[in-house]
């Protein structure tokens, strides 16, 4: 059971106070929006994970299946167990607020 306090005749859950007034439980059917940073720009994200392809699409607007196109994705400020790393096609990583992704596209020659 969550501990409660009373402020101005209103019951407040301690979890709300400890989390800056926000309870981590989300309303059913309402996605949790966080901000991630892709190539220096803030992007809103509502899923728990993000795939290699989704990061590329956020960076460039599209993902090219062209065999002559190569993408490199690195990230930092990620989850505690692996805060920094790189991604390859088909891979997903768990996201957290203010996680940073850098994406580059090159042509194979």
The 8 nearest C-alpha neighbors of each residue, nearest first, counted from 0:
[[1, 2, 3, 12, 13, 14, 4, 11],
 [2, 0, 3, 12, 13, 14, 11, 15],
 [1, 3, 13, 12, 0, 4, 14, 11],
 [4, 2, 12, 11, 13, 10, 1, 5],
 [5, 3, 11, 10, 12, 6, 13, 2],
 [4, 6, 10, 9, 8, 11, 7, 3],
 [7, 5, 9, 8, 4, 10, 11, 3],
 [6, 8, 9, 5, 10, 11, 4, 3],
 [7, 9, 6, 5, 10, 11, 4, 3],
 [10, 8, 6, 5, 7, 11, 4, 3],
 [11, 9, 5, 4, 3, 6, 12, 8],
 [10, 12, 4, 3, 5, 9, 13, 15],
 [13, 11, 3, 14, 15, 2, 1, 4],
 [12, 14, 16, 15, 3, 2, 17, 11],
 [15, 13, 17, 12, 16, 18, 22, 1],
 [16, 14, 20, 22, 21, 18, 13, 12],
 [15, 17, 20, 13, 19, 18, 14, 12],
 [16, 18, 14, 15, 19, 13, 20, 21],
 [19, 17, 15, 16, 21, 20, 14, 22],
 [18, 20, 16, 21, 17, 15, 22, 14],
 [21, 19, 15, 16, 18, 22, 17, 14],
 [22, 20, 15, 18, 19, 23, 16, 14],
 [21, 23, 15, 24, 14, 18, 20, 25],
 [24, 22, 25, 21, 18, 15, 14, 31],
 [25, 23, 22, 26, 21, 27, 31, 15],
 [26, 24, 27, 23, 29, 31, 30, 22],
 [25, 27, 29, 28, 24, 30, 31, 23],
 [26, 28, 29, 25, 30, 24, 31, 23],
 [27, 29, 26, 30, 25, 31, 24, 45],
 [28, 30, 26, 27, 31, 25, 32, 45],
 [31, 29, 45, 32, 28, 25, 46, 26],
 [30, 32, 45, 33, 29, 25, 46, 44],
 [33, 31, 45, 44, 30, 43, 34, 46],
 [34, 32, 44, 96, 43, 45, 35, 31],
 [33, 35, 43, 96, 42, 97, 44, 41],
 [36, 34, 97, 98, 42, 41, 96, 99],
 [35, 37, 41, 99, 40, 39, 42, 100],
 [36, 38, 100, 40, 39, 101, 58, 99],
 [39, 37, 101, 40, 100, 102, 58, 36],
 [38, 40, 37, 36, 41, 101, 99, 100],
 [41, 39, 36, 37, 38, 42, 35, 58],
 [40, 42, 36, 35, 34, 37, 39, 43],
 [43, 41, 35, 34, 36, 40, 44, 37],
 [42, 44, 34, 33, 32, 35, 41, 45],
 [45, 43, 33, 32, 46, 34, 42, 35],
 [44, 46, 32, 31, 30, 33, 47, 43],
 [47, 45, 48, 44, 49, 30, 31, 32],
 [46, 48, 93, 94, 45, 49, 95, 44],
 [49, 47, 93, 92, 94, 46, 91, 50],
 [48, 50, 91, 92, 53, 93, 94, 54],
 [51, 49, 91, 53, 52, 90, 54, 92],
 [50, 52, 54, 88, 53, 90, 91, 86],
 [51, 53, 55, 50, 54, 56, 62, 88],
 [54, 52, 56, 50, 55, 51, 57, 49],
 [55, 53, 57, 51, 56, 52, 58, 50],
 [54, 56, 58, 52, 53, 57, 59, 62],
 [57, 55, 61, 60, 53, 59, 58, 62],
 [58, 56, 54, 55, 60, 59, 53, 37],
 [57, 59, 55, 56, 37, 60, 54, 38],
 [60, 58, 56, 61, 57, 55, 62, 102],
 [59, 61, 56, 57, 58, 62, 55, 53],
 [62, 60, 56, 59, 63, 55, 57, 58],
 [61, 63, 56, 55, 64, 52, 60, 59],
 [62, 64, 65, 61, 68, 66, 69, 56],
 [63, 65, 66, 62, 68, 67, 69, 61],
 [66, 64, 63, 67, 68, 69, 62, 106],
 [67, 65, 68, 64, 69, 107, 63, 106],
 [66, 68, 107, 65, 106, 69, 108, 105],
 [69, 67, 106, 66, 65, 105, 107, 70],
 [68, 70, 105, 104, 106, 107, 67, 71],
 [71, 69, 104, 103, 105, 72, 68, 102],
 [70, 72, 103, 102, 104, 73, 69, 86],
 [73, 71, 102, 86, 85, 101, 70, 103],
 [74, 72, 85, 101, 84, 100, 86, 102],
 [73, 75, 100, 99, 84, 83, 85, 101],
 [74, 76, 83, 99, 77, 82, 98, 100],
 [75, 77, 98, 82, 99, 83, 78, 74],
 [78, 76, 82, 75, 98, 83, 95, 81],
 [77, 79, 82, 81, 80, 95, 93, 76],
 [80, 78, 82, 81, 77, 76, 83, 95],
 [79, 81, 78, 82, 77, 83, 93, 76],
 [82, 80, 79, 78, 83, 77, 84, 76],
 [81, 83, 77, 78, 76, 79, 75, 80],
 [84, 82, 75, 74, 81, 77, 76, 85],
 [85, 83, 74, 73, 75, 86, 82, 81],
 [84, 86, 73, 72, 74, 87, 83, 71],
 [87, 85, 72, 51, 90, 73, 88, 84],
 [86, 88, 90, 89, 51, 85, 72, 71],
 [87, 89, 51, 90, 52, 86, 50, 70],
 [90, 88, 87, 51, 91, 50, 52, 86],
 [89, 91, 88, 87, 51, 50, 86, 92],
 [92, 90, 50, 49, 51, 48, 89, 93],
 [93, 91, 48, 49, 94, 50, 90, 86],
 [92, 94, 48, 47, 49, 95, 78, 91],
 [95, 93, 48, 47, 92, 77, 98, 49],
 [94, 96, 98, 77, 97, 78, 93, 33],
 [95, 97, 33, 34, 98, 35, 94, 77],
 [98, 96, 35, 34, 36, 99, 95, 76],
 [97, 99, 76, 35, 77, 96, 95, 36],
 [98, 100, 36, 75, 74, 37, 76, 35],
 [101, 99, 74, 37, 73, 36, 38, 102],
 [102, 100, 38, 73, 72, 37, 74, 99],
 [101, 103, 72, 71, 38, 100, 55, 58],
 [102, 104, 71, 70, 105, 72, 101, 69],
 [105, 103, 70, 69, 71, 102, 68, 106],
 [106, 104, 69, 68, 70, 107, 103, 71],
 [105, 107, 68, 67, 69, 108, 104, 70],
 [108, 106, 67, 68, 105, 69, 66, 104],
 [107, 106, 67, 105, 68, 69, 66, 65]]
